Structures are given as structure tokens and as C-alpha cells.
Amino acid sequence: MIIDSHTHVDRFGWYDPPETIIRLMGEAGIDQSIIMTYVDAPDVKGSIEYIAEAIQKYPDRLIGYARMNPRRGEEAQQLFRKAMEEYGFKGLKLHPAGNRCHPARQETIDLIRLATRYRAPVLFHCGDEEFTLPLQIAEAAKACPEATIILGHCGGYFHTSDAVRVAERYPNIILETSAMPYPRLVREAVERIGAARVLYASDGPGCDPTIEVHKVKLAGLTADDQEAVFHRNIRRILDNVTLEAHSI
């Protein structure tokens, strides 16, 4: 089984309807994918509803994350609550390079803490741009030790070593394999922080899920570790998510 922890469905920025990722999943042998838009809510009206419609259309194949702009404060928090409680979303996506909101800025911390009340993971775009660097996202992980923080792209092209180092330092950081070009890094991450804290992802359709699957297979993991990376770890995280906010 393979669960893709990071893909996109959108009609606002790039046009990638759900049928695109469904087709790519079939080609790559992927059973389920977590989907999100390329744009932030509530900045783009209807973006949360578009993801909700996609997961309603393909309930056994697609899982929704809400991509939010923390700068929108209470408006963003209210819409995130709706995404979780009414639409059954499973996580929060943050792209600090897009909304220019530092990972440890108070508005971001408030939104992370809200996600944590649902035991929902927080997926950061983590790459080479300002506000997305592993050391910057680590400030949020430190401020919110109860949160599950996923570093999407594991530091991109030039900050992968920093991503592994901050994951060693903060046990609430999870590394995700999409769109970084180094199979060896998958193996290194498993060796240094354990297979239980590494997730397979593709960032499809922009990156081909078939290639991203092959990248993990090239890492030379044991069969048990490979299964953990491909599906067991994200399933464990998602199974912990609730549709009702709890105190933290």
C-alpha cells in the first residue's frame, strides 16, 4: 500500500482537477493521496470547498488538508474549524513563502495550536526560500512541542542537511520526501531519526508520483522500513485526528 502525503488539486492557480491526480495515482500504484490547493484560504474564496468536493467525489482515494494564510487571523481559524468539523479534513498546510508569514510569528503559532487541538498534522512547505528554511520552521516546532510538524520537501535542494538536523533536535518534526532529488537522503533520514518519522510524498501533479515512488525504492530501505515510509506512518498520524477540538 502507498499513501501519498502531499499532492495538489486546484482550479484557482494552476488547473489540476482531482481527475489528474487520480490518474497519476493509478500509474504509480498509489492507493490514497492527501490533497490541498496551491492557494491560501481565506484569500481565495471557494478553495476549501473545492477540496471538500474532491474528497466527497473520491472518498476512498483522497484526503483533504486545508491550506491557510495565518495572517488572516480569526477568519482563517474559523474557516479551518469548518474544514475540520464540517468537511472532515485531516490536516493543515502552511506555505510561508507565499503569505510571507514567519513560521514562528504569533498568527502562525495560533493556527498550529488550533490544528493541534484536533490532533491534526501541520505540513509546512520546507525548501530554499525565505520563511521556509528548516531552521525557521524549527522555531515553530520548539514553540509548539505538542504539534506534529511535517517538513514538506525535507529542505528542498540546498537545505536537506538542516532538515535532518532539526528533526534530530525536535521529536515532533516529521520529514517528507517529495520534490527533493536525493534518494540517499531518505536512507540517511531513516538511519538518523528512525523510519517512523519519514513519510513518502510526491508533490504531484507537479512532480511525477511514479518517479517519487522510485526515489524511495532507490534508498535501499529494509522492507519493513519501506512499508513504514510508504503508508504506516501517515496512517498512524491520520488515525489520531479528531473532528472535535480538544484542549491542549
C-alpha positions as CSV (number, residue, x, y, z in Angstrom):
1,M,0.0,0.0,0.0
2,I,1.1,3.6,-0.7
3,I,-0.3,6.8,0.7
4,D,1.0,10.0,-0.9
5,S,1.3,12.6,1.9
6,H,1.4,15.7,-0.4
7,T,-0.4,16.3,-3.6
8,H,-2.5,19.1,-5.2
9,V,-5.9,19.7,-6.6
10,D,-6.8,23.2,-7.8
11,R,-8.7,25.4,-10.2
12,F,-7.6,28.7,-8.9
13,G,-3.9,28.9,-9.6
14,W,-2.8,26.1,-11.9
15,Y,-5.7,23.9,-13.2
16,D,-5.3,20.5,-11.7
17,P,-8.7,18.9,-11.2
18,P,-9.0,15.8,-9.0
19,E,-9.0,13.5,-12.0
20,T,-5.4,14.5,-12.8
21,I,-4.1,13.2,-9.5
22,I,-6.4,10.2,-9.6
23,R,-4.9,9.2,-13.0
24,L,-1.3,9.7,-11.7
25,M,-2.1,7.6,-8.7
26,G,-3.2,4.8,-10.9
27,E,0.0,5.0,-12.9
28,A,2.2,4.9,-9.8
29,G,0.2,2.3,-7.8
30,I,-0.8,4.8,-5.1
31,D,-3.9,3.9,-3.0
32,Q,-4.7,7.2,-1.4
33,S,-3.4,10.8,-1.6
34,I,-3.6,13.8,0.6
35,I,-4.7,16.8,-1.4
36,M,-4.5,20.6,-1.0
37,T,-4.8,23.7,-3.2
38,Y,-1.9,25.8,-4.4
39,V,-3.6,28.9,-3.0
40,D,-4.4,30.0,0.5
41,A,-7.8,30.3,2.2
42,P,-9.5,32.5,3.1
43,D,-7.6,34.7,0.5
44,V,-9.2,32.7,-2.4
45,K,-12.8,32.2,-1.9
46,G,-14.1,28.7,-2.5
47,S,-10.7,26.9,-2.2
48,I,-11.6,24.9,0.9
49,E,-14.9,24.0,-0.7
50,Y,-13.2,22.8,-3.9
51,I,-11.1,20.3,-1.8
52,A,-14.2,19.2,0.1
53,E,-15.9,18.5,-3.2
54,A,-13.0,16.5,-4.4
55,I,-12.8,14.3,-1.4
56,Q,-16.6,13.8,-1.5
57,K,-16.3,12.7,-5.1
58,Y,-13.4,10.2,-4.3
59,P,-13.8,9.4,-0.6
60,D,-11.8,6.3,-0.7
61,R,-8.9,7.8,-2.6
62,L,-8.5,11.5,-1.5
63,I,-7.9,13.1,1.9
64,G,-8.1,16.8,2.5
65,Y,-5.7,19.3,4.1
66,A,-6.6,23.0,4.4
67,R,-4.0,25.4,3.1
68,M,-4.4,28.6,5.2
69,N,-3.0,32.1,5.4
70,P,-2.2,32.7,9.1
71,R,-2.2,36.5,8.5
72,R,-6.0,36.3,8.2
73,G,-6.2,35.7,12.0
74,E,-9.6,34.7,13.4
75,E,-11.1,34.5,9.9
76,A,-8.5,31.8,9.0
77,Q,-9.1,30.0,12.3
78,Q,-12.9,29.9,11.8
79,L,-12.5,28.5,8.2
80,F,-10.1,25.9,9.4
81,R,-12.5,24.8,12.1
82,K,-15.2,24.5,9.4
83,A,-12.8,22.4,7.2
84,M,-12.1,20.0,10.1
85,E,-15.6,19.7,11.7
86,E,-17.9,20.0,8.7
87,Y,-15.8,18.8,5.7
88,G,-13.7,16.1,7.5
89,F,-10.3,17.5,6.6
90,K,-7.3,15.8,8.3
91,G,-4.6,18.5,8.4
92,L,-3.2,22.0,8.0
93,K,-0.9,23.1,5.1
94,L,1.2,26.3,5.5
95,H,3.3,27.9,2.8
96,P,5.2,30.8,4.4
97,A,6.9,31.8,1.2
98,G,3.5,32.5,-0.3
99,N,2.0,34.5,2.5
100,R,5.2,36.0,3.9
101,C,4.3,34.9,7.4
102,H,7.3,33.6,9.5
103,P,6.7,30.1,10.9
104,A,7.1,31.4,14.5
105,R,5.1,34.5,14.0
106,Q,2.2,34.6,16.6
107,E,-0.5,34.2,14.0
108,T,1.2,31.1,12.7
109,I,1.7,29.7,16.2
110,D,-2.0,30.3,17.0
111,L,-3.1,28.4,13.9
112,I,-0.7,25.5,14.6
113,R,-2.1,25.3,18.1
114,L,-5.6,25.2,16.8
115,A,-4.7,22.3,14.4
116,T,-3.1,20.5,17.4
117,R,-6.4,20.7,19.3
118,Y,-7.8,18.4,16.5
119,R,-4.5,16.3,16.7
120,A,-4.1,17.3,13.1
121,P,-0.6,17.4,11.5
122,V,0.8,20.6,10.2
123,L,2.5,20.3,6.8
124,F,5.0,23.2,6.0
125,H,6.4,23.9,2.6
126,C,10.1,23.5,3.6
127,G,12.6,24.4,1.0
128,D,15.2,27.0,0.0
129,E,13.1,30.2,0.1
130,E,13.0,32.7,3.0
131,F,10.5,31.8,5.7
132,T,10.6,28.1,4.6
133,L,14.0,27.1,5.8
134,P,14.3,24.2,8.2
135,L,15.9,26.3,11.0
136,Q,13.0,28.8,10.7
137,I,10.3,26.1,10.9
138,A,12.2,24.6,13.8
139,E,11.3,27.7,15.8
140,A,7.6,26.7,15.4
141,A,8.3,23.1,16.4
142,K,10.0,24.4,19.5
143,A,7.2,26.8,20.4
144,C,4.6,24.0,19.9
145,P,6.1,20.8,21.1
146,E,2.7,19.1,21.2
147,A,2.2,19.7,17.4
148,T,3.1,17.2,14.7
149,I,5.2,19.3,12.3
150,I,5.9,17.9,8.8
151,L,8.7,19.3,6.7
152,G,7.4,19.0,3.2
153,H,10.3,18.6,0.6
154,C,12.7,18.0,3.5
155,G,14.6,21.2,2.9
156,G,14.4,21.3,-0.9
157,Y,17.6,21.2,-2.8
158,F,20.1,23.0,-0.6
159,H,18.8,22.7,3.0
160,T,18.2,19.0,3.4
161,S,21.0,18.5,5.9
162,D,19.4,21.2,8.1
163,A,16.1,19.4,7.8
164,V,17.6,16.2,9.2
165,R,19.4,18.1,11.9
166,V,16.3,19.9,13.2
167,A,14.4,16.6,13.1
168,E,17.1,15.1,15.3
169,R,16.7,18.0,17.7
170,Y,12.9,18.2,17.9
171,P,11.0,14.8,18.1
172,N,7.7,16.4,16.9
173,I,9.3,17.1,13.5
174,I,8.5,14.6,10.7
175,L,10.4,14.6,7.3
176,E,8.6,14.2,4.0
177,T,10.3,13.1,0.8
178,S,8.7,15.0,-2.1
179,A,10.5,17.2,-4.6
180,M,14.0,16.8,-3.2
181,P,16.3,15.0,-5.5
182,Y,18.3,12.7,-3.2
183,P,17.4,9.1,-2.6
184,R,20.4,8.8,-0.3
185,L,18.7,11.4,2.0
186,V,15.7,9.2,2.5
187,R,18.0,6.5,3.8
188,E,20.0,9.0,5.9
189,A,16.9,10.3,7.5
190,V,15.7,6.8,8.4
191,E,19.1,6.0,9.9
192,R,19.3,9.2,11.9
193,I,15.7,9.8,13.2
194,G,14.1,6.4,12.6
195,A,11.7,5.1,9.8
196,A,8.7,6.1,11.9
197,R,9.3,9.8,11.3
198,V,9.7,9.7,7.5
199,L,6.8,10.0,5.0
200,Y,6.6,9.3,1.3
201,A,5.1,12.1,-0.7
202,S,5.3,13.3,-4.3
203,D,4.0,16.9,-4.6
204,G,2.1,15.7,-7.6
205,P,1.0,16.6,-10.2
206,G,3.9,19.0,-10.4
207,C,6.3,16.1,-9.6
208,D,5.5,12.7,-11.1
209,P,4.4,10.4,-8.3
210,T,5.9,7.4,-10.2
211,I,9.3,9.0,-10.1
212,E,8.9,9.9,-6.4
213,V,7.9,6.3,-5.5
214,H,11.0,5.1,-7.4
215,K,13.2,7.5,-5.4
216,V,12.1,6.0,-2.1
217,K,12.8,2.5,-3.5
218,L,16.3,3.6,-4.6
219,A,17.0,4.4,-0.9
220,G,17.7,0.8,-0.1
221,L,15.5,0.6,2.9
222,T,14.5,-2.7,4.6
223,A,11.1,-4.0,3.6
224,D,9.7,-3.1,7.0
225,D,11.1,0.5,6.9
226,Q,9.8,1.0,3.3
227,E,6.3,0.0,4.4
228,A,6.5,2.4,7.3
229,V,7.5,5.3,4.9
230,F,5.0,4.4,2.2
231,H,1.9,4.1,4.4
232,R,2.1,3.0,8.0
233,N,3.4,6.3,9.4
234,I,1.0,8.7,7.8
235,R,-1.9,6.3,8.5
236,R,-0.9,6.4,12.2
237,I,-0.9,10.2,12.2
238,L,-4.2,10.4,10.3
239,D,-5.9,7.9,12.5
240,N,-5.2,10.1,15.5
241,V,-7.0,13.1,14.0
242,T,-10.4,14.0,15.5
243,L,-13.3,16.1,14.2
244,E,-13.7,17.8,17.5
245,A,-11.2,20.2,19.1
246,H,-9.7,19.1,22.4
247,S,-7.8,21.1,25.0
248,I,-4.0,21.0,24.8
